[in-house]
Amino acid sequence: MVNGFLEGGIASWKGRVDKVKSINAERMKDFTVEVLDVRKPGEWNISHLKDAKFVPLSDMPANLDSLDKHKTYIVHCGGGYGR
């Protein structure tokens, strides 16, 4: 079943989306943005960054409206989702 299509294909999105950049913990100090921790609750409970906002990835769709679309976030995640 096809739910839709992208007119012009992927090439039509060039320049319209941001790229995800990966940085290490040392580089985080260079940024003055909000940290969004999307790990699982057990990982958050073990340790997390001070002042990070906790929104588990599994809850993200229901919480998108709580994020400021004009802000830049650093997303803190584990090694992969669903492991």
mmCIF file of the N, C-alpha and C atoms, coordinates in Angstrom:
data_MODEL
# 
_entry.id   MODEL 
# 
loop_
_atom_site.group_PDB 
_atom_site.id 
_atom_site.type_symbol 
_atom_site.label_atom_id 
_atom_site.label_alt_id 
_atom_site.label_comp_id 
_atom_site.label_asym_id 
_atom_site.label_entity_id 
_atom_site.label_seq_id 
_atom_site.pdbx_PDB_ins_code 
_atom_site.Cartn_x 
_atom_site.Cartn_y 
_atom_site.Cartn_z 
_atom_site.occupancy 
_atom_site.B_iso_or_equiv 
_atom_site.pdbx_formal_charge 
_atom_site.auth_seq_id 
_atom_site.auth_comp_id 
_atom_site.auth_asym_id 
_atom_site.auth_atom_id 
_atom_site.pdbx_PDB_model_num 
ATOM 1   N N  . MET A 1 1  ? 0.852  -1.171 0.000  1.00 0.00 ? 1  MET A N  1 
ATOM 2   C CA . MET A 1 1  ? 0.000  0.000  0.000  1.00 0.00 ? 1  MET A CA 1 
ATOM 3   C C  . MET A 1 1  ? 0.901  1.238  0.000  1.00 0.00 ? 1  MET A C  1 
ATOM 4   N N  . VAL A 1 2  ? 0.607  2.194  -0.825 1.00 0.00 ? 2  VAL A N  1 
ATOM 5   C CA . VAL A 1 2  ? 1.332  3.461  -0.900 1.00 0.00 ? 2  VAL A CA 1 
ATOM 6   C C  . VAL A 1 2  ? 0.510  4.523  -0.186 1.00 0.00 ? 2  VAL A C  1 
ATOM 7   N N  . ASN A 1 3  ? 1.107  5.165  0.818  1.00 0.00 ? 3  ASN A N  1 
ATOM 8   C CA . ASN A 1 3  ? 0.409  6.227  1.559  1.00 0.00 ? 3  ASN A CA 1 
ATOM 9   C C  . ASN A 1 3  ? 0.610  7.596  0.942  1.00 0.00 ? 3  ASN A C  1 
ATOM 10  N N  . GLY A 1 4  ? 1.613  7.714  0.108  1.00 0.00 ? 4  GLY A N  1 
ATOM 11  C CA . GLY A 1 4  ? 1.889  8.998  -0.515 1.00 0.00 ? 4  GLY A CA 1 
ATOM 12  C C  . GLY A 1 4  ? 3.223  8.935  -1.235 1.00 0.00 ? 4  GLY A C  1 
ATOM 13  N N  . PHE A 1 5  ? 3.622  10.047 -1.801 1.00 0.00 ? 5  PHE A N  1 
ATOM 14  C CA . PHE A 1 5  ? 4.906  10.094 -2.483 1.00 0.00 ? 5  PHE A CA 1 
ATOM 15  C C  . PHE A 1 5  ? 5.448  11.512 -2.380 1.00 0.00 ? 5  PHE A C  1 
ATOM 16  N N  . LEU A 1 6  ? 6.734  11.644 -2.637 1.00 0.00 ? 6  LEU A N  1 
ATOM 17  C CA . LEU A 1 6  ? 7.401  12.930 -2.576 1.00 0.00 ? 6  LEU A CA 1 
ATOM 18  C C  . LEU A 1 6  ? 7.599  13.441 -4.001 1.00 0.00 ? 6  LEU A C  1 
ATOM 19  N N  . GLU A 1 7  ? 6.810  14.441 -4.360 1.00 0.00 ? 7  GLU A N  1 
ATOM 20  C CA . GLU A 1 7  ? 6.927  14.987 -5.704 1.00 0.00 ? 7  GLU A CA 1 
ATOM 21  C C  . GLU A 1 7  ? 8.341  15.524 -5.920 1.00 0.00 ? 7  GLU A C  1 
ATOM 22  N N  . GLY A 1 8  ? 8.995  15.080 -6.970 1.00 0.00 ? 8  GLY A N  1 
ATOM 23  C CA . GLY A 1 8  ? 10.372 15.483 -7.243 1.00 0.00 ? 8  GLY A CA 1 
ATOM 24  C C  . GLY A 1 8  ? 11.401 14.573 -6.593 1.00 0.00 ? 8  GLY A C  1 
ATOM 25  N N  . GLY A 1 9  ? 10.927 13.585 -5.842 1.00 0.00 ? 9  GLY A N  1 
ATOM 26  C CA . GLY A 1 9  ? 11.837 12.641 -5.197 1.00 0.00 ? 9  GLY A CA 1 
ATOM 27  C C  . GLY A 1 9  ? 12.676 13.275 -4.094 1.00 0.00 ? 9  GLY A C  1 
ATOM 28  N N  . ILE A 1 10 ? 13.626 12.529 -3.594 1.00 0.00 ? 10 ILE A N  1 
ATOM 29  C CA . ILE A 1 10 ? 14.497 12.979 -2.511 1.00 0.00 ? 10 ILE A CA 1 
ATOM 30  C C  . ILE A 1 10 ? 15.252 14.254 -2.897 1.00 0.00 ? 10 ILE A C  1 
ATOM 31  N N  . ALA A 1 11 ? 15.599 14.385 -4.161 1.00 0.00 ? 11 ALA A N  1 
ATOM 32  C CA . ALA A 1 11 ? 16.341 15.565 -4.617 1.00 0.00 ? 11 ALA A CA 1 
ATOM 33  C C  . ALA A 1 11 ? 15.578 16.861 -4.323 1.00 0.00 ? 11 ALA A C  1 
ATOM 34  N N  . SER A 1 12 ? 14.252 16.812 -4.279 1.00 0.00 ? 12 SER A N  1 
ATOM 35  C CA . SER A 1 12 ? 13.460 18.017 -4.021 1.00 0.00 ? 12 SER A CA 1 
ATOM 36  C C  . SER A 1 12 ? 13.594 18.491 -2.571 1.00 0.00 ? 12 SER A C  1 
ATOM 37  N N  . TRP A 1 13 ? 14.105 17.642 -1.688 1.00 0.00 ? 13 TRP A N  1 
ATOM 38  C CA . TRP A 1 13 ? 14.293 18.010 -0.285 1.00 0.00 ? 13 TRP A CA 1 
ATOM 39  C C  . TRP A 1 13 ? 15.665 18.604 -0.019 1.00 0.00 ? 13 TRP A C  1 
ATOM 40  N N  . LYS A 1 14 ? 16.561 18.565 -0.995 1.00 0.00 ? 14 LYS A N  1 
ATOM 41  C CA . LYS A 1 14 ? 17.907 19.086 -0.804 1.00 0.00 ? 14 LYS A CA 1 
ATOM 42  C C  . LYS A 1 14 ? 17.847 20.534 -0.311 1.00 0.00 ? 14 LYS A C  1 
ATOM 43  N N  . GLY A 1 15 ? 18.512 20.800 0.782  1.00 0.00 ? 15 GLY A N  1 
ATOM 44  C CA . GLY A 1 15 ? 18.531 22.143 1.349  1.00 0.00 ? 15 GLY A CA 1 
ATOM 45  C C  . GLY A 1 15 ? 17.340 22.470 2.232  1.00 0.00 ? 15 GLY A C  1 
ATOM 46  N N  . ARG A 1 16 ? 16.390 21.554 2.365  1.00 0.00 ? 16 ARG A N  1 
ATOM 47  C CA . ARG A 1 16 ? 15.192 21.825 3.175  1.00 0.00 ? 16 ARG A CA 1 
ATOM 48  C C  . ARG A 1 16 ? 15.205 21.112 4.512  1.00 0.00 ? 16 ARG A C  1 
ATOM 49  N N  . VAL A 1 17 ? 16.179 20.260 4.735  1.00 0.00 ? 17 VAL A N  1 
ATOM 50  C CA . VAL A 1 17 ? 16.269 19.536 5.995  1.00 0.00 ? 17 VAL A CA 1 
ATOM 51  C C  . VAL A 1 17 ? 17.659 19.720 6.584  1.00 0.00 ? 17 VAL A C  1 
ATOM 52  N N  . ASP A 1 18 ? 17.733 19.623 7.913  1.00 0.00 ? 18 ASP A N  1 
ATOM 53  C CA . ASP A 1 18 ? 19.017 19.703 8.598  1.00 0.00 ? 18 ASP A CA 1 
ATOM 54  C C  . ASP A 1 18 ? 19.635 18.323 8.680  1.00 0.00 ? 18 ASP A C  1 
ATOM 55  N N  . LYS A 1 19 ? 20.924 18.292 8.808  1.00 0.00 ? 19 LYS A N  1 
ATOM 56  C CA . LYS A 1 19 ? 21.631 17.028 8.969  1.00 0.00 ? 19 LYS A CA 1 
ATOM 57  C C  . LYS A 1 19 ? 21.882 16.784 10.445 1.00 0.00 ? 19 LYS A C  1 
ATOM 58  N N  . VAL A 1 20 ? 21.929 15.534 10.819 1.00 0.00 ? 20 VAL A N  1 
ATOM 59  C CA . VAL A 1 20 ? 22.242 15.159 12.186 1.00 0.00 ? 20 VAL A CA 1 
ATOM 60  C C  . VAL A 1 20 ? 23.753 15.055 12.300 1.00 0.00 ? 20 VAL A C  1 
ATOM 61  N N  . LYS A 1 21 ? 24.301 15.761 13.273 1.00 0.00 ? 21 LYS A N  1 
ATOM 62  C CA . LYS A 1 21 ? 25.736 15.714 13.514 1.00 0.00 ? 21 LYS A CA 1 
ATOM 63  C C  . LYS A 1 21 ? 25.982 14.999 14.832 1.00 0.00 ? 21 LYS A C  1 
ATOM 64  N N  . SER A 1 22 ? 26.985 14.184 14.863 1.00 0.00 ? 22 SER A N  1 
ATOM 65  C CA . SER A 1 22 ? 27.338 13.465 16.077 1.00 0.00 ? 22 SER A CA 1 
ATOM 66  C C  . SER A 1 22 ? 28.525 14.162 16.722 1.00 0.00 ? 22 SER A C  1 
ATOM 67  N N  . ILE A 1 23 ? 28.410 14.450 18.028 1.00 0.00 ? 23 ILE A N  1 
ATOM 68  C CA . ILE A 1 23 ? 29.513 15.062 18.753 1.00 0.00 ? 23 ILE A CA 1 
ATOM 69  C C  . ILE A 1 23 ? 29.788 14.244 20.001 1.00 0.00 ? 23 ILE A C  1 
ATOM 70  N N  . ASN A 1 24 ? 31.000 14.355 20.520 1.00 0.00 ? 24 ASN A N  1 
ATOM 71  C CA . ASN A 1 24 ? 31.326 13.642 21.758 1.00 0.00 ? 24 ASN A CA 1 
ATOM 72  C C  . ASN A 1 24 ? 31.040 14.545 22.959 1.00 0.00 ? 24 ASN A C  1 
ATOM 73  N N  . ALA A 1 25 ? 31.119 13.975 24.139 1.00 0.00 ? 25 ALA A N  1 
ATOM 74  C CA . ALA A 1 25 ? 30.790 14.704 25.368 1.00 0.00 ? 25 ALA A CA 1 
ATOM 75  C C  . ALA A 1 25 ? 31.682 15.922 25.555 1.00 0.00 ? 25 ALA A C  1 
ATOM 76  N N  . GLU A 1 26 ? 32.920 15.839 25.187 1.00 0.00 ? 26 GLU A N  1 
ATOM 77  C CA . GLU A 1 26 ? 33.850 16.968 25.332 1.00 0.00 ? 26 GLU A CA 1 
ATOM 78  C C  . GLU A 1 26 ? 33.379 18.176 24.524 1.00 0.00 ? 26 GLU A C  1 
ATOM 79  N N  . ARG A 1 27 ? 32.846 17.955 23.332 1.00 0.00 ? 27 ARG A N  1 
ATOM 80  C CA . ARG A 1 27 ? 32.385 19.052 22.471 1.00 0.00 ? 27 ARG A CA 1 
ATOM 81  C C  . ARG A 1 27 ? 31.091 19.686 22.971 1.00 0.00 ? 27 ARG A C  1 
ATOM 82  N N  . MET A 1 28 ? 30.320 18.974 23.787 1.00 0.00 ? 28 MET A N  1 
ATOM 83  C CA . MET A 1 28 ? 29.040 19.504 24.265 1.00 0.00 ? 28 MET A CA 1 
ATOM 84  C C  . MET A 1 28 ? 29.215 20.817 25.005 1.00 0.00 ? 28 MET A C  1 
ATOM 85  N N  . LYS A 1 29 ? 30.365 20.988 25.659 1.00 0.00 ? 29 LYS A N  1 
ATOM 86  C CA . LYS A 1 29 ? 30.580 22.219 26.426 1.00 0.00 ? 29 LYS A CA 1 
ATOM 87  C C  . LYS A 1 29 ? 30.651 23.449 25.525 1.00 0.00 ? 29 LYS A C  1 
ATOM 88  N N  . ASP A 1 30 ? 30.867 23.256 24.233 1.00 0.00 ? 30 ASP A N  1 
ATOM 89  C CA . ASP A 1 30 ? 30.959 24.358 23.280 1.00 0.00 ? 30 ASP A CA 1 
ATOM 90  C C  . ASP A 1 30 ? 29.594 24.872 22.832 1.00 0.00 ? 30 ASP A C  1 
ATOM 91  N N  . PHE A 1 31 ? 28.528 24.211 23.240 1.00 0.00 ? 31 PHE A N  1 
ATOM 92  C CA . PHE A 1 31 ? 27.187 24.567 22.778 1.00 0.00 ? 31 PHE A CA 1 
ATOM 93  C C  . PHE A 1 31 ? 26.345 25.101 23.933 1.00 0.00 ? 31 PHE A C  1 
ATOM 94  N N  . THR A 1 32 ? 25.535 26.087 23.651 1.00 0.00 ? 32 THR A N  1 
ATOM 95  C CA . THR A 1 32 ? 24.600 26.618 24.644 1.00 0.00 ? 32 THR A CA 1 
ATOM 96  C C  . THR A 1 32 ? 23.183 26.342 24.151 1.00 0.00 ? 32 THR A C  1 
ATOM 97  N N  . VAL A 1 33 ? 22.865 25.058 24.085 1.00 0.00 ? 33 VAL A N  1 
ATOM 98  C CA . VAL A 1 33 ? 21.549 24.620 23.640 1.00 0.00 ? 33 VAL A CA 1 
ATOM 99  C C  . VAL A 1 33 ? 20.982 23.662 24.677 1.00 0.00 ? 33 VAL A C  1 
ATOM 100 N N  . GLU A 1 34 ? 19.722 23.365 24.553 1.00 0.00 ? 34 GLU A N  1 
ATOM 101 C CA . GLU A 1 34 ? 19.072 22.441 25.485 1.00 0.00 ? 34 GLU A CA 1 
ATOM 102 C C  . GLU A 1 34 ? 19.388 21.000 25.099 1.00 0.00 ? 34 GLU A C  1 
ATOM 103 N N  . VAL A 1 35 ? 19.637 20.182 26.120 1.00 0.00 ? 35 VAL A N  1 
ATOM 104 C CA . VAL A 1 35 ? 19.904 18.762 25.892 1.00 0.00 ? 35 VAL A CA 1 
ATOM 105 C C  . VAL A 1 35 ? 18.596 18.002 26.047 1.00 0.00 ? 35 VAL A C  1 
ATOM 106 N N  . LEU A 1 36 ? 18.281 17.197 25.063 1.00 0.00 ? 36 LEU A N  1 
ATOM 107 C CA . LEU A 1 36 ? 17.080 16.379 25.059 1.00 0.00 ? 36 LEU A CA 1 
ATOM 108 C C  . LEU A 1 36 ? 17.523 14.927 25.203 1.00 0.00 ? 36 LEU A C  1 
ATOM 109 N N  . ASP A 1 37 ? 17.213 14.311 26.340 1.00 0.00 ? 37 ASP A N  1 
ATOM 110 C CA . ASP A 1 37 ? 17.611 12.931 26.606 1.00 0.00 ? 37 ASP A CA 1 
ATOM 111 C C  . ASP A 1 37 ? 16.476 12.013 26.185 1.00 0.00 ? 37 ASP A C  1 
ATOM 112 N N  . VAL A 1 38 ? 16.713 11.189 25.159 1.00 0.00 ? 38 VAL A N  1 
ATOM 113 C CA . VAL A 1 38 ? 15.664 10.334 24.617 1.00 0.00 ? 38 VAL A CA 1 
ATOM 114 C C  . VAL A 1 38 ? 15.875 8.860  24.963 1.00 0.00 ? 38 VAL A C  1 
ATOM 115 N N  . ARG A 1 39 ? 16.733 8.601  25.942 1.00 0.00 ? 39 ARG A N  1 
ATOM 116 C CA . ARG A 1 39 ? 16.993 7.213  26.322 1.00 0.00 ? 39 ARG A CA 1 
ATOM 117 C C  . ARG A 1 39 ? 15.810 6.627  27.087 1.00 0.00 ? 39 ARG A C  1 
ATOM 118 N N  . LYS A 1 40 ? 15.912 5.364  27.405 1.00 0.00 ? 40 LYS A N  1 
ATOM 119 C CA . LYS A 1 40 ? 14.858 4.678  28.152 1.00 0.00 ? 40 LYS A CA 1 
ATOM 120 C C  . LYS A 1 40 ? 14.887 5.107  29.618 1.00 0.00 ? 40 LYS A C  1 
ATOM 121 N N  . PRO A 1 41 ? 13.747 5.006  30.327 1.00 0.00 ? 41 PRO A N  1 
ATOM 122 C CA . PRO A 1 41 ? 13.682 5.434  31.727 1.00 0.00 ? 41 PRO A CA 1 
ATOM 123 C C  . PRO A 1 41 ? 14.762 4.813  32.617 1.00 0.00 ? 41 PRO A C  1 
ATOM 124 N N  . GLY A 1 42 ? 15.074 3.547  32.425 1.00 0.00 ? 42 GLY A N  1 
ATOM 125 C CA . GLY A 1 42 ? 16.111 2.911  33.243 1.00 0.00 ? 42 GLY A CA 1 
ATOM 126 C C  . GLY A 1 42 ? 17.468 3.553  33.064 1.00 0.00 ? 42 GLY A C  1 
ATOM 127 N N  . GLU A 1 43 ? 17.791 3.952  31.831 1.00 0.00 ? 43 GLU A N  1 
ATOM 128 C CA . GLU A 1 43 ? 19.066 4.627  31.557 1.00 0.00 ? 43 GLU A CA 1 
ATOM 129 C C  . GLU A 1 43 ? 19.087 6.008  32.210 1.00 0.00 ? 43 GLU A C  1 
ATOM 130 N N  . TRP A 1 44 ? 17.971 6.718  32.116 1.00 0.00 ? 44 TRP A N  1 
ATOM 131 C CA . TRP A 1 44 ? 17.845 8.044  32.739 1.00 0.00 ? 44 TRP A CA 1 
ATOM 132 C C  . TRP A 1 44 ? 18.029 7.933  34.246 1.00 0.00 ? 44 TRP A C  1 
ATOM 133 N N  . ASN A 1 45 ? 17.399 6.908  34.852 1.00 0.00 ? 45 ASN A N  1 
ATOM 134 C CA . ASN A 1 45 ? 17.476 6.750  36.302 1.00 0.00 ? 45 ASN A CA 1 
ATOM 135 C C  . ASN A 1 45 ? 18.883 6.436  36.788 1.00 0.00 ? 45 ASN A C  1 
ATOM 136 N N  . ILE A 1 46 ? 19.671 5.755  35.967 1.00 0.00 ? 46 ILE A N  1 
ATOM 137 C CA . ILE A 1 46 ? 21.055 5.439  36.353 1.00 0.00 ? 46 ILE A CA 1 
ATOM 138 C C  . ILE A 1 46 ? 21.891 6.711  36.383 1.00 0.00 ? 46 ILE A C  1 
ATOM 139 N N  . SER A 1 47 ? 21.793 7.517  35.346 1.00 0.00 ? 47 SER A N  1 
ATOM 140 C CA . SER A 1 47 ? 22.510 8.798  35.305 1.00 0.00 ? 47 SER A CA 1 
ATOM 141 C C  . SER A 1 47 ? 21.997 9.625  34.134 1.00 0.00 ? 47 SER A C  1 
ATOM 142 N N  . HIS A 1 48 ? 22.103 10.931 34.277 1.00 0.00 ? 48 HIS A N  1 
ATOM 143 C CA . HIS A 1 48 ? 21.725 11.837 33.197 1.00 0.00 ? 48 HIS A CA 1 
ATOM 144 C C  . HIS A 1 48 ? 22.404 13.182 33.412 1.00 0.00 ? 48 HIS A C  1 
ATOM 145 N N  . LEU A 1 49 ? 22.410 13.968 32.366 1.00 0.00 ? 49 LEU A N  1 
ATOM 146 C CA . LEU A 1 49 ? 23.011 15.288 32.432 1.00 0.00 ? 49 LEU A CA 1 
ATOM 147 C C  . LEU A 1 49 ? 22.107 16.253 33.193 1.00 0.00 ? 49 LEU A C  1 
ATOM 148 N N  . LYS A 1 50 ? 22.725 17.067 34.027 1.00 0.00 ? 50 LYS A N  1 
ATOM 149 C CA . LYS A 1 50 ? 21.973 18.062 34.780 1.00 0.00 ? 50 LYS A CA 1 
ATOM 150 C C  . LYS A 1 50 ? 21.260 18.993 33.797 1.00 0.00 ? 50 LYS A C  1 
ATOM 151 N N  . ASP A 1 51 ? 20.030 19.296 34.076 1.00 0.00 ? 51 ASP A N  1 
ATOM 152 C CA . ASP A 1 51 ? 19.195 20.204 33.282 1.00 0.00 ? 51 ASP A CA 1 
ATOM 153 C C  . ASP A 1 51 ? 18.748 19.637 31.934 1.00 0.00 ? 51 ASP A C  1 
ATOM 154 N N  . ALA A 1 52 ? 19.037 18.366 31.662 1.00 0.00 ? 52 ALA A N  1 
ATOM 155 C CA . ALA A 1 52 ? 18.560 17.760 30.421 1.00 0.00 ? 52 ALA A CA 1 
ATOM 156 C C  . ALA A 1 52 ? 17.045 17.562 30.526 1.00 0.00 ? 52 ALA A C  1 
ATOM 157 N N  . LYS A 1 53 ? 16.374 17.674 29.399 1.00 0.00 ? 53 LYS A N  1 
ATOM 158 C CA . LYS A 1 53 ? 14.938 17.412 29.346 1.00 0.00 ? 53 LYS A CA 1 
ATOM 159 C C  . LYS A 1 53 ? 14.758 15.954 28.967 1.00 0.00 ? 53 LYS A C  1 
ATOM 160 N N  . PHE A 1 54 ? 13.992 15.215 29.751 1.00 0.00 ? 54 PHE A N  1 
ATOM 161 C CA . PHE A 1 54 ? 13.793 13.788 29.529 1.00 0.00 ? 54 PHE A CA 1 
ATOM 162 C C  . PHE A 1 54 ? 12.516 13.538 28.757 1.00 0.00 ? 54 PHE A C  1 
ATOM 163 N N  . VAL A 1 55 ? 12.670 13.050 27.533 1.00 0.00 ? 55 VAL A N  1 
ATOM 164 C CA . VAL A 1 55 ? 11.536 12.649 26.694 1.00 0.00 ? 55 VAL A CA 1 
ATOM 165 C C  . VAL A 1 55 ? 11.954 11.354 26.005 1.00 0.00 ? 55 VAL A C  1 
ATOM 166 N N  . PRO A 1 56 ? 11.582 10.195 26.583 1.00 0.00 ? 56 PRO A N  1 
ATOM 167 C CA . PRO A 1 56 ? 11.966 8.924  25.952 1.00 0.00 ? 56 PRO A CA 1 
ATOM 168 C C  . PRO A 1 56 ? 11.531 8.886  24.486 1.00 0.00 ? 56 PRO A C  1 
ATOM 169 N N  . LEU A 1 57 ? 12.359 8.313  23.669 1.00 0.00 ? 57 LEU A N  1 
ATOM 170 C CA . LEU A 1 57 ? 12.068 8.263  22.237 1.00 0.00 ? 57 LEU A CA 1 
ATOM 171 C C  . LEU A 1 57 ? 10.702 7.635  21.963 1.00 0.00 ? 57 LEU A C  1 
ATOM 172 N N  . SER A 1 58 ? 10.335 6.637  22.750 1.00 0.00 ? 58 SER A N  1 
ATOM 173 C CA . SER A 1 58 ? 9.036  5.987  22.537 1.00 0.00 ? 58 SER A CA 1 
ATOM 174 C C  . SER A 1 58 ? 7.869  6.932  22.816 1.00 0.00 ? 58 SER A C  1 
ATOM 175 N N  . ASP A 1 59 ? 8.097  7.990  23.604 1.00 0.00 ? 59 ASP A N  1 
ATOM 176 C CA . ASP A 1 59 ? 7.056  8.975  23.916 1.00 0.00 ? 59 ASP A CA 1 
ATOM 177 C C  . ASP A 1 59 ? 7.141  10.222 23.047 1.00 0.00 ? 59 ASP A C  1 
ATOM 178 N N  . MET A 1 60 ? 8.119  10.270 22.159 1.00 0.00 ? 60 MET A N  1 
ATOM 179 C CA . MET A 1 60 ? 8.370  11.475 21.380 1.00 0.00 ? 60 MET A CA 1 
ATOM 180 C C  . MET A 1 60 ? 7.162  11.939 20.561 1.00 0.00 ? 60 MET A C  1 
ATOM 181 N N  . PRO A 1 61 ? 6.470  11.059 19.839 1.00 0.00 ? 61 PRO A N  1 
ATOM 182 C CA . PRO A 1 61 ? 5.338  11.561 19.036 1.00 0.00 ? 61 PRO A CA 1 
ATOM 183 C C  . PRO A 1 61 ? 4.305  12.336 19.855 1.00 0.00 ? 61 PRO A C  1 
ATOM 184 N N  . ALA A 1 62 ? 4.031  11.889 21.059 1.00 0.00 ? 62 ALA A N  1 
ATOM 185 C CA . ALA A 1 62 ? 3.031  12.554 21.896 1.00 0.00 ? 62 ALA A CA 1 
ATOM 186 C C  . ALA A 1 62 ? 3.565  13.842 22.519 1.00 0.00 ? 62 ALA A C  1 
ATOM 187 N N  . ASN A 1 63 ? 4.884  14.057 22.476 1.00 0.00 ? 63 ASN A N  1 
ATOM 188 C CA . ASN A 1 63 ? 5.490  15.218 23.123 1.00 0.00 ? 63 ASN A CA 1 
ATOM 189 C C  . ASN A 1 63 ? 6.090  16.236 22.161 1.00 0.00 ? 63 ASN A C  1 
ATOM 190 N N  . LEU A 1 64 ? 5.878  16.055 20.867 1.00 0.00 ? 64 LEU A N  1 
ATOM 191 C CA . LEU A 1 64 ? 6.474  16.978 19.897 1.00 0.00 ? 64 LEU A CA 1 
ATOM 192 C C  . LEU A 1 64 ? 6.029  18.425 20.117 1.00 0.00 ? 64 LEU A C  1 
ATOM 193 N N  . ASP A 1 65 ? 4.798  18.621 20.532 1.00 0.00 ? 65 ASP A N  1 
ATOM 194 C CA . ASP A 1 65 ? 4.301  19.984 20.738 1.00 0.00 ? 65 ASP A CA 1 
ATOM 195 C C  . ASP A 1 65 ? 4.980  20.683 21.913 1.00 0.00 ? 65 ASP A C  1 
ATOM 196 N N  . SER A 1 66 ? 5.625  19.923 22.803 1.00 0.00 ? 66 SER A N  1 
ATOM 197 C CA . SER A 1 66 ? 6.301  20.534 23.948 1.00 0.00 ? 66 SER A CA 1 
ATOM 198 C C  . SER A 1 66 ? 7.688  21.058 23.585 1.00 0.00 ? 66 SER A C  1 
ATOM 199 N N  . LEU A 1 67 ? 8.144  20.771 22.370 1.00 0.00 ? 67 LEU A N  1 
ATOM 200 C CA . LEU A 1 67 ? 9.461  21.228 21.931 1.00 0.00 ? 67 LEU A CA 1 
ATOM 201 C C  . LEU A 1 67 ? 9.338  22.508 21.120 1.00 0.00 ? 67 LEU A C  1 
ATOM 202 N N  . ASP A 1 68 ? 10.260 23.419 21.344 1.00 0.00 ? 68 ASP A N  1 
ATOM 203 C CA . ASP A 1 68 ? 10.283 24.682 20.614 1.00 0.00 ? 68 ASP A CA 1 
ATOM 204 C C  . ASP A 1 68 ? 10.920 24.449 19.250 1.00 0.00 ? 68 ASP A C  1 
ATOM 205 N N  . LYS A 1 69 ? 10.169 24.617 18.201 1.00 0.00 ? 69 LYS A N  1 
ATOM 206 C CA . LYS A 1 69 ? 10.649 24.347 16.841 1.00 0.00 ? 69 LYS A CA 1 
ATOM 207 C C  . LYS A 1 69 ? 11.724 25.336 16.395 1.00 0.00 ? 69 LYS A C  1 
ATOM 208 N N  . HIS A 1 70 ? 11.889 26.414 17.139 1.00 0.00 ? 70 HIS A N  1 
ATOM 209 C CA . HIS A 1 70 ? 12.895 27.413 16.781 1.00 0.00 ? 70 HIS A CA 1 
ATOM 210 C C  . HIS A 1 70 ? 14.194 27.221 17.553 1.00 0.00 ? 70 HIS A C  1 
ATOM 211 N N  . LYS A 1 71 ? 14.227 26.253 18.453 1.00 0.00 ? 71 LYS A N  1 
ATOM 212 C CA . LYS A 1 71 ? 15.420 25.956 19.239 1.00 0.00 ? 71 LYS A CA 1 
ATOM 213 C C  . LYS A 1 71 ? 16.234 24.864 18.567 1.00 0.00 ? 71 LYS A C  1 
ATOM 214 N N  . THR A 1 72 ? 17.506 24.851 18.906 1.00 0.00 ? 72 THR A N  1 
ATOM 215 C CA . THR A 1 72 ? 18.375 23.759 18.504 1.00 0.00 ? 72 THR A CA 1 
ATOM 216 C C  . THR A 1 72 ? 18.596 22.889 19.732 1.00 0.00 ? 72 THR A C  1 
ATOM 217 N N  . TYR A 1 73 ? 18.470 21.588 19.563 1.00 0.00 ? 73 TYR A N  1 
ATOM 218 C CA . TYR A 1 73 ? 18.643 20.652 20.673 1.00 0.00 ? 73 TYR A CA 1 
ATOM 219 C C  . TYR A 1 73 ? 19.821 19.728 20.410 1.00 0.00 ? 73 TYR A C  1 
ATOM 220 N N  . ILE A 1 74 ? 20.501 19.365 21.477 1.00 0.00 ? 74 ILE A N  1 
ATOM 221 C CA . ILE A 1 74 ? 21.444 18.244 21.417 1.00 0.00 ? 74 ILE A CA 1 
ATOM 222 C C  . ILE A 1 74 ? 20.664 17.054 21.929 1.00 0.00 ? 74 ILE A C  1 
ATOM 223 N N  . VAL A 1 75 ? 20.592 16.005 21.143 1.00 0.00 ? 75 VAL A N  1 
ATOM 224 C CA . VAL A 1 75 ? 19.840 14.805 21.521 1.00 0.00 ? 75 VAL A CA 1 
ATOM 225 C C  . VAL A 1 75 ? 20.813 13.776 22.066 1.00 0.00 ? 75 VAL A C  1 
ATOM 226 N N  . HIS A 1 76 ? 20.581 13.373 23.304 1.00 0.00 ? 76 HIS A N  1 
ATOM 227 C CA . HIS A 1 76 ? 21.409 12.378 23.964 1.00 0.00 ? 76 HIS A CA 1 
ATOM 228 C C  . HIS A 1 76 ? 20.685 11.029 23.893 1.00 0.00 ? 76 HIS A C  1 
ATOM 229 N N  . CYS A 1 77 ? 21.317 10.075 23.247 1.00 0.00 ? 77 CYS A N  1 
ATOM 230 C CA . CYS A 1 77 ? 20.705 8.758  23.128 1.00 0.00 ? 77 CYS A CA 1 
ATOM 231 C C  . CYS A 1 77 ? 21.723 7.684  23.472 1.00 0.00 ? 77 CYS A C  1 
ATOM 232 N N  . GLY A 1 78 ? 21.233 6.472  23.619 1.00 0.00 ? 78 GLY A N  1 
ATOM 233 C CA . GLY A 1 78 ? 22.126 5.341  23.864 1.00 0.00 ? 78 GLY A CA 1 
ATOM 234 C C  . GLY A 1 78 ? 22.736 4.867  22.564 1.00 0.00 ? 78 GLY A C  1 
ATOM 235 N N  . GLY A 1 79 ? 23.156 3.618  22.545 1.00 0.00 ? 79 GLY A N  1 
ATOM 236 C CA . GLY A 1 79 ? 23.804 3.071  21.363 1.00 0.00 ? 79 GLY A CA 1 
ATOM 237 C C  . GLY A 1 79 ? 22.850 2.712  20.236 1.00 0.00 ? 79 GLY A C  1 
ATOM 238 N N  . GLY A 1 80 ? 21.583 2.795  20.482 1.00 0.00 ? 80 GLY A N  1 
ATOM 239 C CA . GLY A 1 80 ? 20.603 2.456  19.450 1.00 0.00 ? 80 GLY A CA 1 
ATOM 240 C C  . GLY A 1 80 ? 19.282 2.160  20.113 1.00 0.00 ? 80 GLY A C  1 
ATOM 241 N N  . TYR A 1 81 ? 18.212 2.300  19.386 1.00 0.00 ? 81 TYR A N  1 
ATOM 242 C CA . TYR A 1 81 ? 16.896 2.092  19.972 1.00 0.00 ? 81 TYR A CA 1 
ATOM 243 C C  . TYR A 1 81 ? 16.411 0.675  19.736 1.00 0.00 ? 81 TYR A C  1 
ATOM 244 N N  . GLY A 1 82 ? 15.746 0.140  20.732 1.00 0.00 ? 82 GLY A N  1 
ATOM 245 C CA . GLY A 1 82 ? 15.103 -1.155 20.579 1.00 0.00 ? 82 GLY A CA 1 
ATOM 246 C C  . GLY A 1 82 ? 16.016 -2.357 20.809 1.00 0.00 ? 82 GLY A C  1 
ATOM 247 N N  . ARG A 1 83 ? 17.169 -2.117 21.383 1.00 0.00 ? 83 ARG A N  1 
ATOM 248 C CA . ARG A 1 83 ? 18.070 -3.253 21.635 1.00 0.00 ? 83 ARG A CA 1 
ATOM 249 C C  . ARG A 1 83 ? 17.686 -3.980 22.874 1.00 0.00 ? 83 ARG A C  1 
# 
